[in-house]
Amino acid sequence: MTDKIVVLTTCGSIEEARKIAHALVERRLAACANIIPGVESIYRWKDKVETSAEYLLVIKTMASAFPSLSDALAELHSYEVPECIAIPVSDASESYLTWMGESVG
């Protein structure tokens, strides 16, 4: 197990995804954020089943940065309840883990 995590969130537009990704990297809350287009989300919201085209952000960061990253997502995101799911990184190449650690903080 490592102290690194991957955080997932979705955005309603490419512009918003880019804005959030840039802000998180610039603030050193993330080492990297990948934007994956073409995500179709089906979810329950306010007692209705909704379908939306979204962009998935895959954010690489440190577990210690998660509280600040979560706060930044709440600040930057247009959604009332933005997705913010952390997945632990159990293993990765040493060079990548080192780079992540040097990039966040």
Secondary structure, DSSP 8 states (H G I E B T S, - for coil): --SEEEEEEEESSHHHHHHHHHHHHHTTS-SEEEEEEEEEEEEEETTEEEEEEEEEEEEEEEGGGHHHHHHHHHHH-SSSS---EEEE-----HHHHHHHHHH--
